[in-house]
Amino acid sequence: MKNKNELSYKELKMTCPPNLFKFDTTEDLESIQSGIGQDRGIKALEFGLQVDVKGYNLYLEGPSRSWKNHVY
């Protein structure tokens, strides 16, 4: 029996109409050189990368299938 708060996979999918964007492909966009709204995380990462101690590790976590899911 379906719970009243349970969503189907179709209800979880979000699509954007193509005419919403003002470019044809992402190659038309300027490259972003910094994080968007991630200032605190970027500062923490920069700090962690400067630590030069044997056995020191960085663990980054983010949404699955994103560049952030790596252990350094």
N, C-alpha and C positions, 0 to 999 in steps of 0.2 A: 504494500500500500504506500502511495506517495505522501510524504510529509508536506504540509501546506507551505513550508519554507524551502522545500527542495526544488532545485531548478534542473531542467533538462540541459543537455549539452548545447542544444540549439538556443536556449535562452542565455547562455554564457558567451556566445559569439557576438562580437561587435564588428560591424563593417562600416567603412566610411565611403560616402559617394565620391568617385574620382574627381568630380568637378569642384570639390572642396579645396583641392590643392592647386597652387598656382605654378606648378612645374610638371614636366612630362616624366622625367625620371629623376632619381636622387643624384645622378651625375650632374644635374643642373644646379644643385645646391652648393653653397659655400661650406667648406669643412668647418666643423666646430672644434676649437682647440682647448676647450675647458669643459668641465662637468656642468650640467644644468641643475641648479638647486642642490648641489652635493658638496658645498664648500667645506663643511666639517669633515666629511668622509675623505675628501681629497687631502686636507691637511693631515689627517691621521695616517693616511697611506704614505704621504711624503715623509712624515716622521718615521714610520716603521721601516721604510726603505733605507733610511740613514743609519739605523741601528746596526752596528757591525760587531755582533756578539755571536759566538758559536752556539748553535742550537736555537737561536731566535727565529721564530716563524711568523708569517703573516697569514691570516685566514680572512678571505673576503667572501661575503655571501650576498646574494641578490636573487632576483627572479631567475627561475630556471631558463636555460637556453639564452642567457645573456653572457657578455664577456666577463662578468664579475665572478663567475663560479670557478675560481682557480685557487690553488694553494701555492704560495711562493715561499 
